[in-house]
Structure formats: structure tokens, C-alpha cells
């Protein structure tokens, strides 16, 4: 009886030790980190989609007071179309080329919205419209959401990339999951905050200040919310 109990206990201990060893080799930690990064990416997509949804109403409202500014309005519309045409699937998060296309398209829309600011400053009657002011508040909040979502995504990607490269998780990452590093967002040179999107509704800019901070900034050549 005692020997049988000992054998059962020995088998249990062996199974427990094997499970612990496998768990320590990335069996659970790698997919956990991966799913967390994917969830954060979904938040990024949602924030960018929210911005894209605001653009048509913004363009139509601006047309009412600045119909002659067709070039800039067309640029905004085209940039929005380009930004929404690139979909990054979760499996593409490890593809630098696809991620770069997405990042550049979103940067182009950011720049186009920045260019629109120079138009708004010339039309005070537009700034006074309640509908326009409401859109600006929503857009500013959305840009902040994008900033936060990108930062959290980058943090999740850093955790995942670290997990798949460090021992012992790297064993399971390579042999079992075939894990590849994910691509983080990279801020534009000099970018440390969400783009300014008050469109002239705040205090007037000092004399000699550039009309548009964003348009002067080149698009990123790679892929936080920084």
C-alpha cells in the first residue's frame, strides 16, 4: 500500500515537474504576451478609425465657409482614403514593410489635417460655428487616444519581444511557437506629444510662428502612443 502511494506520488511529482519545465520554456508566456500585444493593437486600430470617421464631417463643415480651398480639402480627403485602405492584420505585426506603409499613411493624414489649420485661421466665421467647434473637440480627444494607444501597444510589443528572446522562454518561442518579433511604432523626429489640432480655436500663435507644426515634419520612414 505504501509503495503504491509512493509510486503515485512519484508520477504526480514527475508530471508537475514536467509541466513546470514546459511553462518555463515559453509554452504559456509567449502566447500570453502575444495576445496582449494584439489586444493593444486593436485599441490602436480603433483610435485611428475614430479619427478617420471624423474627417468627412470635418471636410464638409469646412467646405461651407472655405469652399475655395479645394486643394487642401482634397488632400485631406485623399489622405484619409489612403490611411483607411491599409489594413494591418495581427499576423502583419511582424512585417516591417507592411507596418511602415500603415505608419506612413497615417502620418500623411496627420500632416493633411495640420495643413487644414492654415485654412481655418483665415475663416473666423468657421471657427465660431458650434458644429465645427464640436468636431475639433472630438478630433483633439481622438488624437490623444491615438497617442495613448500607441504607447500601450509599444509597451506590449516590448514585453513580447523581450519574452521571445530571453531564456528559457526563447526555447518555446522558437521551437514550438515559431515566434517572430513584432514591430513597434517609431515617433517622428521631434515628436513627443499628440499633434496640435485646435485649428486656430485657441490663443493666437505668436507673430512669426509657423502656421503648421505638423506639415513641416516629414513622415516616419518606419513604424506612441509617442
Backbone as CSV, one residue per row, in Angstrom:
resi,resn,N_x,N_y,N_z,CA_x,CA_y,CA_z,C_x,C_y,C_z
1,UNK,0.831,-1.196,0.000,0.000,0.000,0.000,0.874,1.259,0.000
2,UNK,1.858,1.205,0.881,2.753,2.363,0.975,3.553,2.539,-0.314
3,UNK,3.974,1.434,-0.903,4.746,1.504,-2.152,3.904,2.052,-3.291
4,UNK,2.602,1.645,-3.333,1.705,2.140,-4.385,1.504,3.640,-4.260
5,UNK,1.324,4.076,-3.020,1.152,5.521,-2.784,2.411,6.267,-3.201
6,UNK,3.539,5.689,-2.899,4.811,6.330,-3.254,4.966,6.438,-4.760
7,UNK,4.544,5.363,-5.471,4.639,5.412,-6.928,3.721,6.475,-7.513
8,UNK,2.503,6.544,-6.965,1.568,7.572,-7.448,2.110,8.973,-7.188
9,UNK,2.640,9.156,-6.008,3.209,10.454,-5.660,4.382,10.788,-6.585
10,UNK,5.179,9.754,-6.902,6.318,9.973,-7.792,5.871,10.380,-9.182
11,UNK,4.812,9.723,-9.689,4.298,10.085,-11.012,3.731,11.501,-11.007
12,UNK,3.030,11.835,-9.941,2.463,13.183,-9.823,3.567,14.239,-9.805
13,UNK,4.599,13.940,-9.034,5.720,14.886,-8.950,6.402,15.042,-10.298
14,UNK,6.514,13.912,-11.028,7.149,13.960,-12.346,6.333,14.807,-13.319
15,UNK,5.000,14.601,-13.312,4.117,15.378,-14.189,4.182,16.856,-13.835
16,UNK,4.155,17.144,-12.534,4.211,18.537,-12.095,5.516,19.189,-12.505
17,UNK,6.603,18.427,-12.364,7.912,18.975,-12.745,7.992,19.221,-14.239
18,UNK,7.420,18.284,-15.029,7.425,18.453,-16.484,6.600,19.661,-16.901
19,UNK,5.432,19.826,-16.257,4.576,20.973,-16.567,5.273,22.281,-16.233
20,UNK,5.946,22.280,-15.082,6.666,23.495,-14.684,7.792,23.805,-15.660
21,UNK,8.476,22.745,-16.112,9.570,22.952,-17.060,9.062,23.499,-18.385
22,UNK,7.935,22.939,-18.853,7.367,23.418,-20.113,6.887,24.850,-19.978
23,UNK,6.239,25.140,-18.852,5.742,26.504,-18.632,6.899,27.484,-18.630
24,UNK,8.029,27.032,-18.099,9.192,27.908,-18.044,9.894,28.048,-19.370
25,UNK,9.473,27.286,-20.357,10.086,27.362,-21.692,9.211,28.108,-22.683
26,UNK,8.336,28.928,-22.201,7.545,29.784,-23.078,6.263,29.184,-23.593
27,UNK,5.864,27.995,-23.091,4.634,27.379,-23.561,3.440,28.303,-23.327
28,UNK,3.398,28.923,-22.173,2.287,29.814,-21.839,2.654,31.294,-21.950
29,UNK,3.877,31.632,-21.568,4.248,33.048,-21.509,4.296,33.712,-22.879
30,UNK,4.744,32.971,-23.894,4.851,33.556,-25.240,3.480,33.888,-25.821
31,UNK,2.525,32.945,-25.857,1.209,33.304,-26.386,0.486,34.335,-25.538
32,UNK,0.737,34.341,-24.230,0.113,35.342,-23.366,0.585,36.746,-23.741
33,UNK,1.897,36.883,-23.918,2.450,38.183,-24.305,1.992,38.576,-25.706
34,UNK,1.886,37.590,-26.583,1.448,37.863,-27.955,-0.004,38.351,-27.991
35,UNK,-0.875,37.685,-27.255,-2.283,38.083,-27.237,-2.462,39.454,-26.606
36,UNK,-1.646,39.776,-25.634,-1.719,41.103,-25.021,-1.346,42.177,-26.032
37,UNK,-0.294,41.922,-26.814,0.117,42.893,-27.831,-0.948,43.045,-28.911
38,UNK,-1.581,41.944,-29.290,-2.642,42.003,-30.294,-3.834,42.803,-29.783
39,UNK,-4.152,42.650,-28.514,-5.263,43.409,-27.929,-4.955,44.897,-27.941
40,UNK,-3.713,45.248,-27.650,-3.324,46.659,-27.664,-3.340,47.201,-29.096
41,UNK,-3.002,46.340,-30.068,-3.066,46.771,-31.462,-4.514,47.079,-31.859
42,UNK,-5.452,46.297,-31.369,-6.860,46.549,-31.658,-7.279,47.925,-31.152
43,UNK,-6.728,48.349,-30.022,-7.027,49.682,-29.497,-6.461,50.768,-30.412
44,UNK,-5.271,50.501,-30.964,-4.674,51.458,-31.910,-5.559,51.601,-33.142
45,UNK,-5.979,50.478,-33.706,-6.845,50.497,-34.883,-8.136,51.245,-34.604
46,UNK,-8.719,51.007,-33.436,-9.971,51.665,-33.080,-9.806,53.176,-33.005
47,UNK,-8.687,53.617,-32.424,-8.442,55.056,-32.301,-8.240,55.706,-33.663
48,UNK,-7.482,55.050,-34.542,-7.272,55.588,-35.882,-8.575,55.596,-36.682
49,UNK,-9.396,54.571,-36.506,-10.669,54.522,-37.220,-11.590,55.640,-36.747
50,UNK,-11.548,55.932,-35.473,-12.362,57.031,-34.934,-11.967,58.347,-35.592
51,UNK,-10.671,58.559,-35.770,-10.218,59.782,-36.438,-10.692,59.810,-37.881
52,UNK,-10.556,58.676,-38.572,-10.989,58.613,-39.969,-12.478,58.896,-40.107
53,UNK,-13.259,58.449,-39.141,-14.702,58.681,-39.187,-15.059,60.155,-39.011
54,UNK,-14.206,60.903,-38.341,-14.468,62.330,-38.122,-14.125,63.187,-39.341
55,UNK,-13.199,62.707,-40.179,-12.692,63.523,-41.275,-13.768,63.946,-42.274
56,UNK,-14.659,63.065,-42.756,-15.668,63.504,-43.731,-16.541,64.647,-43.216
57,UNK,-16.976,64.557,-41.964,-17.796,65.635,-41.396,-16.990,66.924,-41.281
58,UNK,-15.717,66.795,-40.938,-14.849,67.971,-40.831,-14.687,68.651,-42.184
59,UNK,-14.451,67.860,-43.228,-14.279,68.415,-44.574,-15.549,69.090,-45.051
60,UNK,-16.684,68.463,-44.847,-17.948,69.045,-45.289,-18.257,70.339,-44.555
61,UNK,-17.977,70.369,-43.267,-18.216,71.595,-42.491,-17.298,72.715,-42.950
62,UNK,-16.054,72.392,-43.257,-15.102,73.394,-43.719,-15.484,73.928,-45.093
63,UNK,-16.014,73.071,-45.954,-16.415,73.495,-47.289,-17.431,74.620,-47.241
64,UNK,-18.291,74.596,-46.232,-19.325,75.611,-46.152,-18.778,77.019,-46.043
65,UNK,-17.618,77.171,-45.399,-17.045,78.502,-45.213,-15.780,78.705,-46.029
66,UNK,-15.197,77.622,-46.537,-13.936,77.736,-47.268,-13.978,76.873,-48.517
67,UNK,-15.035,77.046,-49.291,-15.224,76.209,-50.479,-14.110,76.395,-51.495
68,UNK,-13.439,77.537,-51.488,-12.398,77.798,-52.481,-11.098,77.046,-52.188
69,UNK,-10.978,76.526,-50.977,-9.747,75.836,-50.592,-9.801,74.365,-51.022
70,UNK,-10.042,74.167,-52.298,-10.282,72.808,-52.782,-9.046,71.913,-52.699
71,UNK,-7.869,72.484,-52.906,-6.652,71.667,-52.908,-6.407,71.014,-51.561
72,UNK,-6.458,71.824,-50.508,-6.206,71.288,-49.173,-7.312,70.336,-48.746
73,UNK,-8.551,70.678,-49.063,-9.648,69.789,-48.713,-9.536,68.457,-49.450
74,UNK,-9.104,68.523,-50.697,-8.900,67.291,-51.458,-7.752,66.480,-50.874
75,UNK,-6.686,67.160,-50.439,-5.560,66.460,-49.825,-5.984,65.704,-48.574
76,UNK,-6.831,66.348,-47.772,-7.318,65.697,-46.555,-8.143,64.465,-46.907
77,UNK,-9.021,64.632,-47.887,-9.873,63.507,-48.310,-9.047,62.352,-48.854
78,UNK,-8.072,62.676,-49.690,-7.224,61.624,-50.273,-6.361,60.942,-49.216
79,UNK,-5.855,61.729,-48.277,-5.031,61.156,-47.210,-5.858,60.227,-46.337
80,UNK,-7.089,60.602,-46.105,-7.980,59.751,-45.324,-8.243,58.435,-46.061
81,UNK,-8.458,58.524,-47.369,-8.702,57.322,-48.165,-7.490,56.396,-48.140
82,UNK,-6.305,56.976,-48.244,-5.082,56.166,-48.223,-4.885,55.508,-46.857
83,UNK,-5.162,56.267,-45.791,-4.960,55.736,-44.440,-5.908,54.581,-44.138
84,UNK,-7.134,54.669,-44.643,-8.110,53.614,-44.360,-7.992,52.427,-45.309
85,UNK,-7.182,52.572,-46.359,-7.047,51.481,-47.329,-6.013,50.442,-46.910
86,UNK,-5.197,50.780,-45.923,-4.152,49.862,-45.472,-4.579,49.219,-44.159
87,UNK,-4.813,47.928,-44.197,-5.208,47.181,-43.012,-4.049,46.293,-42.566
88,UNK,-3.664,46.455,-41.321,-2.602,45.635,-40.755,-3.240,44.528,-39.928
89,UNK,-3.149,43.295,-40.427,-3.669,42.153,-39.689,-2.690,41.795,-38.566
90,UNK,-3.181,41.046,-37.594,-2.306,40.712,-36.472,-1.062,39.952,-36.928
91,UNK,-1.198,39.132,-37.980,-0.026,38.413,-38.472,0.963,39.348,-39.181
92,UNK,0.511,40.555,-39.535,1.395,41.524,-40.190,2.200,42.350,-39.187
93,UNK,1.918,42.173,-37.897,2.616,42.965,-36.889,4.094,42.622,-36.818
94,UNK,4.480,41.505,-37.445,5.892,41.127,-37.512,6.507,41.446,-38.871
95,UNK,5.762,42.161,-39.713,6.222,42.511,-41.055,6.554,44.001,-41.112
96,UNK,7.832,44.370,-41.043,8.205,45.785,-41.027,7.699,46.566,-42.231
97,UNK,7.689,45.950,-43.428,7.287,46.664,-44.643,5.811,47.064,-44.579
98,UNK,4.956,46.131,-44.190,3.527,46.432,-44.094,3.266,47.457,-43.007
99,UNK,3.945,47.299,-41.887,3.755,48.236,-40.783,4.200,49.640,-41.183
100,UNK,5.283,49.724,-41.950,5.780,51.028,-42.396,4.766,51.715,-43.313
101,UNK,4.134,50.949,-44.197,3.123,51.532,-45.081,1.971,52.110,-44.266
102,UNK,1.539,51.370,-43.266,0.458,51.847,-42.408,0.874,53.118,-41.685
103,UNK,2.070,53.092,-41.094,2.565,54.249,-40.357,2.662,55.482,-41.253
104,UNK,3.200,55.320,-42.443,3.359,56.455,-43.352,2.017,57.011,-43.799
105,UNK,1.054,56.132,-44.057,-0.270,56.590,-44.476,-0.938,57.389,-43.367
106,UNK,-0.806,56.942,-42.143,-1.396,57.676,-41.025,-0.686,59.015,-40.819
107,UNK,0.626,59.030,-41.037,1.369,60.285,-40.921,0.919,61.292,-41.975
108,UNK,0.623,60.806,-43.183,0.162,61.697,-44.238,-1.172,62.338,-43.860
109,UNK,-2.053,61.585,-43.236,-3.330,62.154,-42.803,-3.112,63.169,-41.688
110,UNK,-2.212,62.867,-40.780,-1.887,63.822,-39.716,-1.377,65.131,-40.302
111,UNK,-0.514,65.037,-41.302,0.034,66.235,-41.936,-1.046,67.001,-42.696
112,UNK,-1.936,66.284,-43.366,-3.002,66.944,-44.114,-3.931,67.699,-43.173
113,UNK,-4.235,67.114,-42.043,-5.063,67.807,-41.058,-4.339,69.030,-40.508
114,UNK,-3.011,68.917,-40.376,-2.241,70.075,-39.930,-2.277,71.193,-40.951
115,UNK,-2.236,70.862,-42.236,-2.299,71.871,-43.290,-3.655,72.580,-43.297
116,UNK,-4.676,71.843,-42.926,-6.009,72.441,-42.905,-6.113,73.556,-41.859
117,UNK,-5.241,73.515,-40.877,-5.248,74.537,-39.830,-4.997,75.928,-40.409
118,UNK,-4.152,76.026,-41.427,-3.868,77.329,-42.020,-5.106,77.899,-42.711
119,UNK,-5.950,77.011,-43.228,-7.189,77.453,-43.863,-8.141,78.002,-42.820
120,UNK,-8.298,77.265,-41.737,-9.256,77.643,-40.695,-8.918,79.012,-40.112
121,UNK,-7.622,79.308,-39.956,-7.217,80.577,-39.374,-7.655,81.768,-40.228
122,UNK,-7.926,81.518,-41.498,-8.343,82.600,-42.388,-9.860,82.761,-42.440
123,UNK,-10.585,81.905,-41.731,-12.045,81.942,-41.770,-12.610,81.949,-40.351
124,UNK,-12.600,83.123,-39.702,-13.100,83.201,-38.321,-14.561,82.780,-38.189
125,UNK,-15.343,82.964,-39.269,-16.744,82.558,-39.192,-16.876,81.046,-39.052
126,UNK,-15.882,80.319,-39.561,-15.890,78.870,-39.430,-15.587,78.458,-37.996
127,UNK,-14.635,79.151,-37.401,-14.262,78.834,-36.031,-15.411,79.061,-35.060
128,UNK,-16.295,79.976,-35.400,-17.392,80.306,-34.490,-18.569,79.345,-34.597
129,UNK,-18.574,78.455,-35.573,-19.669,77.507,-35.735,-19.618,76.436,-34.648
130,UNK,-20.765,76.193,-34.025,-20.822,75.211,-32.945,-20.468,73.815,-33.449
131,UNK,-20.943,73.494,-34.650,-20.671,72.178,-35.210,-19.177,71.979,-35.419
132,UNK,-18.501,72.978,-35.963,-17.072,72.889,-36.210,-16.313,72.764,-34.888
133,UNK,-16.707,73.568,-33.907,-16.033,73.519,-32.603,-16.182,72.138,-31.968
134,UNK,-17.357,71.542,-32.124,-17.580,70.206,-31.574,-16.684,69.173,-32.254
135,UNK,-16.547,69.294,-33.576,-15.684,68.375,-34.301,-14.224,68.509,-33.859
136,UNK,-13.813,69.742,-33.589,-12.438,69.962,-33.155,-12.172,69.334,-31.788
137,UNK,-13.155,69.432,-30.903,-13.006,68.818,-29.583,-12.888,67.300,-29.722
138,UNK,-13.727,66.723,-30.572,-13.679,65.278,-30.793,-12.353,64.851,-31.425
139,UNK,-11.873,65.649,-32.368,-10.623,65.307,-33.039,-9.444,65.389,-32.081
140,UNK,-9.440,66.415,-31.251,-8.358,66.556,-30.283,-8.355,65.369,-29.318
141,UNK,-9.543,64.978,-28.845,-9.622,63.829,-27.961,-9.160,62.552,-28.647
142,UNK,-9.475,62.433,-29.930,-9.078,61.246,-30.678,-7.573,61.180,-30.870
143,UNK,-6.952,62.317,-31.149,-5.501,62.335,-31.290,-4.834,61.912,-29.982
144,UNK,-5.404,62.337,-28.869,-4.858,61.920,-27.578,-5.038,60.419,-27.368
145,UNK,-6.187,59.891,-27.798,-6.411,58.446,-27.689,-5.395,57.680,-28.528
146,UNK,-5.121,58.183,-29.722,-4.131,57.539,-30.587,-2.774,57.514,-29.894
147,UNK,-2.421,58.630,-29.293,-1.139,58.736,-28.609,-1.024,57.704,-27.492
148,UNK,-2.075,57.597,-26.682,-2.086,56.649,-25.564,-2.074,55.207,-26.077
149,UNK,-2.896,54.923,-27.095,-2.991,53.564,-27.624,-1.658,53.110,-28.217
150,UNK,-0.984,53.999,-28.916,0.310,53.653,-29.499,1.342,53.375,-28.415
151,UNK,1.331,54.161,-27.349,2.271,53.957,-26.253,2.044,52.597,-25.601
152,UNK,0.786,52.267,-25.349,0.485,50.987,-24.705,0.811,49.815,-25.623
153,UNK,0.585,49.992,-26.910,0.956,48.942,-27.864,2.464,48.733,-27.852
154,UNK,3.224,49.826,-27.882,4.679,49.703,-27.863,5.164,48.993,-26.601
155,UNK,4.528,49.266,-25.477,4.907,48.603,-24.230,4.642,47.106,-24.317
156,UNK,3.494,46.741,-24.890,3.151,45.324,-25.033,4.096,44.625,-26.010
157,UNK,4.464,45.316,-27.080,5.395,44.753,-28.054,6.769,44.557,-27.420
158,UNK,7.198,45.513,-26.638,8.490,45.376,-25.959,8.485,44.158,-25.034
159,UNK,7.390,43.965,-24.308,7.285,42.813,-23.414,7.320,41.507,-24.203
160,UNK,6.581,41.466,-25.314,6.553,40.256,-26.147,7.917,39.978,-26.760
161,UNK,8.527,41.010,-27.349,9.831,40.820,-27.991,10.895,40.393,-26.987
162,UNK,10.810,40.914,-25.768,11.755,40.513,-24.729,11.534,39.060,-24.331
163,UNK,10.258,38.688,-24.227,9.916,37.318,-23.827,10.467,36.290,-24.806
164,UNK,10.305,36.540,-26.097,10.710,35.530,-27.085,12.223,35.497,-27.301
165,UNK,12.933,36.433,-26.709,14.386,36.466,-26.892,15.158,36.034,-25.656
166,UNK,14.481,35.907,-24.519,15.184,35.600,-23.284,14.963,34.151,-22.857
167,UNK,15.998,33.581,-22.253,15.950,32.200,-21.771,15.157,32.161,-20.465
168,UNK,14.334,31.126,-20.243,14.123,29.940,-21.079,12.953,30.075,-22.066
169,UNK,12.227,31.218,-22.036,11.063,31.375,-22.911,11.427,31.281,-24.380
170,UNK,12.654,31.660,-24.711,13.088,31.640,-26.111,13.056,30.229,-26.697
171,UNK,13.169,29.219,-25.846,13.148,27.835,-26.335,11.791,27.520,-26.953
172,UNK,10.738,27.760,-26.178,9.389,27.509,-26.686,9.022,28.460,-27.808
173,UNK,9.496,29.691,-27.720,9.185,30.680,-28.751,9.696,30.230,-30.112
174,UNK,10.880,29.641,-30.140,11.497,29.234,-31.404,11.044,27.852,-31.859
175,UNK,11.060,26.896,-30.949,10.800,25.516,-31.332,9.318,25.173,-31.431
176,UNK,8.483,25.831,-30.630,7.063,25.476,-30.586,6.189,26.511,-31.289
177,UNK,6.389,27.776,-30.966,5.506,28.822,-31.482,5.994,29.452,-32.778
178,UNK,7.272,29.308,-33.093,7.800,29.971,-34.285,7.624,31.478,-34.209
179,UNK,7.805,32.028,-33.025,7.526,33.441,-32.785,8.519,34.352,-33.503
180,UNK,7.998,35.453,-34.010,8.822,36.479,-34.648,8.608,37.807,-33.925
181,UNK,9.623,38.661,-33.855,9.469,39.956,-33.189,8.384,40.804,-33.858
182,UNK,7.643,41.538,-33.059,6.647,42.466,-33.584,7.285,43.837,-33.790
183,UNK,6.656,44.630,-34.645,7.193,45.951,-34.991,6.518,47.021,-34.135
184,UNK,7.293,47.845,-33.446,6.699,48.946,-32.671,6.554,50.202,-33.520
185,UNK,5.765,51.135,-33.026,5.707,52.449,-33.649,6.990,53.201,-33.326
186,UNK,7.441,54.011,-34.272,8.567,54.905,-34.032,8.087,56.325,-34.241
187,UNK,8.357,57.172,-33.268,7.899,58.557,-33.347,8.640,59.303,-34.453
188,UNK,7.956,60.277,-35.046,8.620,61.156,-35.998,9.702,61.940,-35.270
189,UNK,10.730,62.380,-35.973,11.773,63.187,-35.328,11.178,64.400,-34.621
190,UNK,11.454,64.531,-33.344,10.964,65.679,-32.585,9.562,65.519,-32.049
191,UNK,8.919,64.410,-32.340,7.541,64.225,-31.871,7.551,63.641,-30.467
192,UNK,6.901,64.341,-29.542,6.820,63.845,-28.170,5.417,63.937,-27.615
193,UNK,4.467,64.392,-28.448,3.083,64.520,-27.991,2.160,64.391,-29.178
194,UNK,0.868,64.287,-28.893,-0.116,64.213,-29.965,-0.086,65.501,-30.774
195,UNK,-0.370,65.450,-32.081,-0.344,66.641,-32.922,-1.304,67.714,-32.426
196,UNK,-0.952,68.972,-32.623,-1.825,70.073,-32.252,-2.972,70.143,-33.246
197,UNK,-4.195,70.096,-32.738,-5.346,70.058,-33.632,-6.418,71.056,-33.215
198,UNK,-5.990,72.207,-32.605,-7.005,73.177,-32.195,-7.531,73.985,-33.377
199,UNK,-6.839,73.935,-34.531,-7.278,74.597,-35.755,-7.591,76.075,-35.525
200,UNK,-6.769,76.717,-34.713,-6.935,78.149,-34.522,-7.998,78.515,-33.521
201,UNK,-8.590,77.555,-32.813,-9.646,77.883,-31.863,-9.085,78.343,-30.528
202,UNK,-7.783,78.119,-30.288,-7.164,78.557,-29.056,-6.530,79.918,-29.228
203,UNK,-5.629,80.326,-28.288,-4.958,81.627,-28.387,-4.180,81.746,-29.686
204,UNK,-4.122,82.933,-30.208,-3.423,83.170,-31.479,-1.949,82.851,-31.330
205,UNK,-1.373,82.324,-32.367,0.052,81.986,-32.359,0.876,83.257,-32.382
206,UNK,2.042,83.280,-31.728,2.902,84.460,-31.748,3.297,84.822,-33.167
207,UNK,3.538,86.092,-33.365,3.935,86.573,-34.685,5.205,85.866,-35.116
208,UNK,5.198,85.429,-36.357,6.368,84.766,-36.896,6.406,83.276,-36.660
209,UNK,5.433,82.761,-35.846,5.412,81.313,-35.592,4.934,80.587,-36.822
210,UNK,5.429,79.397,-37.084,4.982,78.645,-38.260,3.511,78.324,-38.166
211,UNK,2.828,78.362,-39.308,1.387,78.148,-39.317,1.033,76.717,-39.013
212,UNK,1.922,75.800,-39.295,1.570,74.387,-39.125,2.780,73.591,-38.694
213,UNK,2.733,73.118,-37.428,3.851,72.342,-36.907,3.967,71.001,-37.615
214,UNK,2.814,70.413,-37.943,2.821,69.047,-38.444,3.271,68.949,-39.889
215,UNK,2.895,69.936,-40.722,3.206,69.834,-42.141,4.696,69.913,-42.405
216,UNK,5.432,70.548,-41.477,6.869,70.683,-41.674,7.615,69.426,-41.268
217,UNK,6.891,68.515,-40.616,7.529,67.319,-40.129,7.430,66.212,-41.164
218,UNK,8.536,65.601,-41.563,8.463,64.525,-42.564,7.811,63.300,-41.999
219,UNK,7.215,62.518,-42.888,6.587,61.271,-42.448,7.660,60.308,-41.976
220,UNK,7.289,59.478,-41.019,8.229,58.488,-40.500,8.571,57.472,-41.571
221,UNK,9.787,57.036,-41.580,10.194,56.011,-42.541,9.993,54.623,-41.969
222,UNK,9.567,54.546,-40.718,9.272,53.265,-40.110,8.004,53.387,-39.310
223,UNK,7.737,52.374,-38.602,6.578,52.482,-37.793,6.985,53.240,-36.525
224,UNK,3.163,56.644,-29.538,3.387,56.068,-29.422,2.205,56.460,-29.115
225,UNK,1.560,55.312,-27.916,1.093,56.471,-28.440,2.024,57.615,-28.293
226,UNK,3.564,57.585,-28.685,4.537,58.674,-28.733,4.786,59.010,-30.157
